[in-house]
Amino acid sequence: MKQEQLKKILRNADLKITKVRLRVLELLMESKAAMSHAQITDALEGLDLDKVTLYRTLNTFVDVGLAHKVATDERNWLYAIYSEDVHNCAEGHQHESAHAHFICEACDKIYCFPFEEKPIDLKKAEQQGFSVRQHEVRLHGTCPVCK
C-alpha cells in the first residue's frame, strides 16, 4: 500500500503520523492473517521499536477502530485490520459493525463474519447488573481452503 494511502487512513482516524504507526499499519494491511505482538515484532525487525511502543500503537489502533484484537486459546492477542465482509480479518478496510470471528483449526487463520443483529442484548445484561467490558463471538472449525 502506498504511503499516502496509509497517511490518509491515520489522518482520518485523527492520529499523528509516525514512522512506527505507518509501518505497523502497512504490515497489518498487507498481512493475510491476524498477527501476534511477537509476529509483528519479528516482521518489523530493523525498525527501532520497543515492546511498549508497539503495544501502545496496537492498542491505539484498536481504540480508534482501525484494528481489533482477538484472544487466542493460549491467552495471547492477535491483531488485525477490520474487514467489511466475510473474509480474512487482515484484509479490507475500517468498519465498526458487529461481527463474529471464525478460527480455522487447521491453519489458524481468523476470518470475520458480520451479522445483522447482535446475538446478545448487552443492554439487558447491564440492566441485570452485569458490567460488560468486552464481548466477542467465536466460531471454530475448518475454513474452505483447508477443508
Buried (B, 14 or more C-beta within 10 A) or exposed (E): EEEEEBBEBBEEBEBEBEEBBBBBBBBBBEBEBBBBBEBBBEBBEEBEBEEEBBEEBBBBBBEBEBBBBBEBEEEEBBBBBBBBEEEBBBBBEBBEEBBBBBBBEEEEBBBBBEEEEEEEEEEEEEEEEEEEEEEEBEEEEEBEEEE
